[in-house]
Amino acid sequence: MDYEQENILIQKRIERYLDQGYGSVFLKDTRVATMVQNSLLKFDAVRYNLSSWVVMPNHSHFLLTRFEDWELEQIMHSFKSYTAHEANKILNAVVSSG
């Protein structure tokens, strides 16, 4: 098995694991799940066209088509950064600076 096939297999195993609800389930908190959904919807028709999404207890999936002026890396960085900070606020989590 070559390197690329091995990576695909590992990724599929990780996705199955996550889809079964293992790991941290911060998105099980309705406040956090709603915030994640709202953050996706906020930039729909602004930075991208959002086709579909699902917020699961420990991760989310979404399909979007980015607008020409926005790189996928920018969209993902913004989304992850914002939702992580907001989730920490909601959950009163202490973020270590280490």
Secondary structure, DSSP 8 states (H G I E B T S, - for coil): --HHHHHHHHHHHHHHHHHTT-S--GGGSHHHHHHHHHHHHHTBTTTEEEEEEEE-SS-EEEEEEE-TT--HHHHHHHHHHHHHHHHHHHHT------
